[in-house]
Amino acid sequence: MDIASFSHVSAHLFAGCGGDLSGLKRAGWQPRLAVEVDAHRCRTLRHNHPGLKVVEGPIQRLTLVDYPGEPLPFFFLTFPCDHYTVAANVHGTWTGDSLYLEALREVILHMPELVCVENVWGMRKFKRVMETFRALPLYHCTELVGYGEDFTLQRKKRLFLLLHRQPFAFPPLDHYAPASRPTERLADYLEASLPPPAIPPYIYRRLDGGYRDRPIIYHPERTAPVNLFTNYGRDRSLFLVTDPRCPRGVRPFHVREIANLHGFASSYQFLGPLGACYDMVIDSVMPPMAHAIGQAANDYFRAIPRLAEIPRALGVRSVLSQRRREAELEEAREVLVAPEPLDPQTTRQLILW
């Protein structure tokens, strides 16, 4: 395809609540397809991205007919990272998973010009996963690392694999980061106009030493990056912020404040129960990082003269045995002897129909 007829449209697998979509849209891309299994995250996608086709359900159910009719030259893959993290290693679940193979299926069947694979830094320890993408035929592989603190006050290190059909020398991701963070104090990410969030009793128990680890308490004037709030949807006692309005002078972060730290627009809304909203923000690709990837993609597409040829399937031929032909003929005869149609006035439709 000539580059002049190329459209900036993308597909997003394991899309979460849409951090990658938001970032790419800032770079001029138009997401056309999102695949996500979680119902709350799908509601969030539909609410914030009108017109987007959202396929809700496990990716194992995705088939070619679910894709839009237009070519999608850019795929963004963010398969779950639960079993690639350091925490998973501590808890004995550092096993990886096979969802990367589901992502690989979609790449092989579509051969997009550019693919971005995003995951935690710990994925590099899994040789088979990394080999799959590094050695994928017909693709060059460029590995980039993104640091959240290059964009906001959120510390979040992520691995990006860019699979590109044609040679291109991508610069480091911080090449696309702002010269300085837009805001330098934690207070700039806090929502002072919101009432303090509810404080569960277990937060006071942790403050009083009832658990092994004491909470990390941040001050609004802090200028150093803050740690990622892993598992904050289930336990909001480990990372607190000082607030004189609260009984003990500290409180957990609002969902909106964590979204601010991740770089979401203030208008972006998260739909679902409180814990689910915390989790979907924390699990998301930081929109500023995705914006940087979108800018890198723009540089790539400006540099190539035309899109690479997409290999096509060479056809399917079904060979029927004599026994199979006879069985199909018998099935056809049975169809010819059709039963009398049901009277809708006297017949109740069966539940399983």
SULVENWO-V842128 format. One record per residue. RES is the residue in three letters. PSI is psi as a letter, one per 30 degrees, with the letter a starting at -180 (NA if undefined). D_LAST is the distance of its C-alpha to the last C-alpha in whole Angstrom. Layout:
res=<RES/RES>
psi=<PSI/PSI>
d_last=<D_LAST/D_LAST>
//
This chain:
res=<MET/ASP/ILE/ALA/SER/PHE/SER/HIS/VAL/SER/ALA/HIS/LEU/PHE/ALA/GLY/CYS/GLY/GLY/ASP/LEU/SER/GLY/LEU/LYS/ARG/ALA/GLY/TRP/GLN/PRO/ARG/LEU/ALA/VAL/GLU/VAL/ASP/ALA/HIS/ARG/CYS/ARG/THR/LEU/ARG/HIS/ASN/HIS/PRO/GLY/LEU/LYS/VAL/VAL/GLU/GLY/PRO/ILE/GLN/ARG/LEU/THR/LEU/VAL/ASP/TYR/PRO/GLY/GLU/PRO/LEU/PRO/PHE/PHE/PHE/LEU/THR/PHE/PRO/CYS/ASP/HIS/TYR/THR/VAL/ALA/ALA/ASN/VAL/HIS/GLY/THR/TRP/THR/GLY/ASP/SER/LEU/TYR/LEU/GLU/ALA/LEU/ARG/GLU/VAL/ILE/LEU/HIS/MET/PRO/GLU/LEU/VAL/CYS/VAL/GLU/ASN/VAL/TRP/GLY/MET/ARG/LYS/PHE/LYS/ARG/VAL/MET/GLU/THR/PHE/ARG/ALA/LEU/PRO/LEU/TYR/HIS/CYS/THR/GLU/LEU/VAL/GLY/TYR/GLY/GLU/ASP/PHE/THR/LEU/GLN/ARG/LYS/LYS/ARG/LEU/PHE/LEU/LEU/LEU/HIS/ARG/GLN/PRO/PHE/ALA/PHE/PRO/PRO/LEU/ASP/HIS/TYR/ALA/PRO/ALA/SER/ARG/PRO/THR/GLU/ARG/LEU/ALA/ASP/TYR/LEU/GLU/ALA/SER/LEU/PRO/PRO/PRO/ALA/ILE/PRO/PRO/TYR/ILE/TYR/ARG/ARG/LEU/ASP/GLY/GLY/TYR/ARG/ASP/ARG/PRO/ILE/ILE/TYR/HIS/PRO/GLU/ARG/THR/ALA/PRO/VAL/ASN/LEU/PHE/THR/ASN/TYR/GLY/ARG/ASP/ARG/SER/LEU/PHE/LEU/VAL/THR/ASP/PRO/ARG/CYS/PRO/ARG/GLY/VAL/ARG/PRO/PHE/HIS/VAL/ARG/GLU/ILE/ALA/ASN/LEU/HIS/GLY/PHE/ALA/SER/SER/TYR/GLN/PHE/LEU/GLY/PRO/LEU/GLY/ALA/CYS/TYR/ASP/MET/VAL/ILE/ASP/SER/VAL/MET/PRO/PRO/MET/ALA/HIS/ALA/ILE/GLY/GLN/ALA/ALA/ASN/ASP/TYR/PHE/ARG/ALA/ILE/PRO/ARG/LEU/ALA/GLU/ILE/PRO/ARG/ALA/LEU/GLY/VAL/ARG/SER/VAL/LEU/SER/GLN/ARG/ARG/ARG/GLU/ALA/GLU/LEU/GLU/GLU/ALA/ARG/GLU/VAL/LEU/VAL/ALA/PRO/GLU/PRO/LEU/ASP/PRO/GLN/THR/THR/ARG/GLN/LEU/ILE/LEU/TRP>
psi=<k/k/f/f/g/k/k/i/l/l/k/j/k/h/f/b/g/g/e/e/e/e/e/e/e/f/g/g/l/j/k/f/k/k/k/k/f/k/e/e/e/e/e/e/e/e/e/f/i/k/f/k/j/j/j/k/l/k/f/f/f/k/l/e/f/f/k/l/f/l/k/j/f/k/k/j/k/h/l/k/g/e/g/f/l/e/e/e/e/e/g/g/g/i/f/a/l/g/f/f/e/e/e/e/e/e/e/e/f/f/h/l/e/k/k/k/k/k/a/l/e/f/f/f/f/j/e/e/e/e/e/e/e/e/g/k/k/g/k/k/k/k/k/l/k/k/k/e/f/f/e/a/g/k/j/j/k/k/k/k/k/j/j/k/f/l/k/k/j/k/l/l/f/f/f/g/l/l/e/l/k/e/k/f/k/e/f/f/f/l/i/f/f/k/l/k/l/k/j/l/e/f/e/e/e/e/e/g/g/f/l/e/k/l/l/k/k/k/k/f/g/k/f/l/l/l/l/k/i/k/g/f/f/e/j/g/f/e/j/l/k/k/j/f/f/l/e/g/g/l/l/l/k/l/e/e/e/e/e/e/e/f/g/k/k/f/f/k/k/k/k/l/l/e/e/e/e/e/e/e/e/e/f/l/k/k/e/e/e/e/e/e/e/e/e/e/e/e/e/e/f/f/f/k/e/l/k/l/k/k/k/k/k/g/l/k/k/k/j/k/l/e/e/e/e/e/e/e/e/e/e/e/e/e/e/e/i/k/l/k/k/k/j/f/f/f/k/k/k/k/e/f/NA>
d_last=<45/49/49/50/46/45/42/43/39/37/34/34/32/32/33/34/35/36/40/40/39/41/44/43/43/46/47/46/43/39/36/33/31/30/28/28/26/27/26/29/31/28/29/32/32/30/33/36/35/33/32/31/28/27/24/23/22/24/26/24/21/24/24/26/24/24/27/29/31/34/36/36/40/40/38/38/37/37/35/36/39/39/40/43/45/48/47/44/47/49/46/45/42/44/42/40/37/35/33/36/34/31/34/36/33/32/36/36/33/35/39/39/43/43/41/42/41/42/43/45/48/48/45/49/49/46/48/44/43/46/46/43/44/48/47/44/45/46/46/49/49/51/51/51/52/51/53/52/55/56/54/54/55/52/53/50/50/48/48/47/46/46/45/47/47/50/54/54/56/55/57/56/54/56/58/55/56/58/62/61/58/58/59/61/60/57/58/57/54/53/52/55/54/51/51/52/48/47/49/48/50/50/51/55/54/54/57/59/59/56/54/56/56/57/56/57/58/58/61/60/63/62/62/61/57/55/53/49/47/45/43/44/40/41/45/47/50/51/52/54/56/59/58/61/59/57/59/60/60/57/53/50/49/47/44/45/48/47/45/48/50/47/48/45/46/46/44/41/39/37/34/33/34/38/38/35/37/40/38/37/40/42/39/40/42/45/45/48/48/45/47/50/47/47/50/51/48/50/53/51/50/53/55/53/53/50/47/46/45/41/41/38/36/37/34/32/33/31/33/31/33/33/31/28/29/29/26/24/26/24/21/22/23/20/18/21/21/18/16/17/15/13/15/14/17/16/13/11/7/6/6/4/0>
//
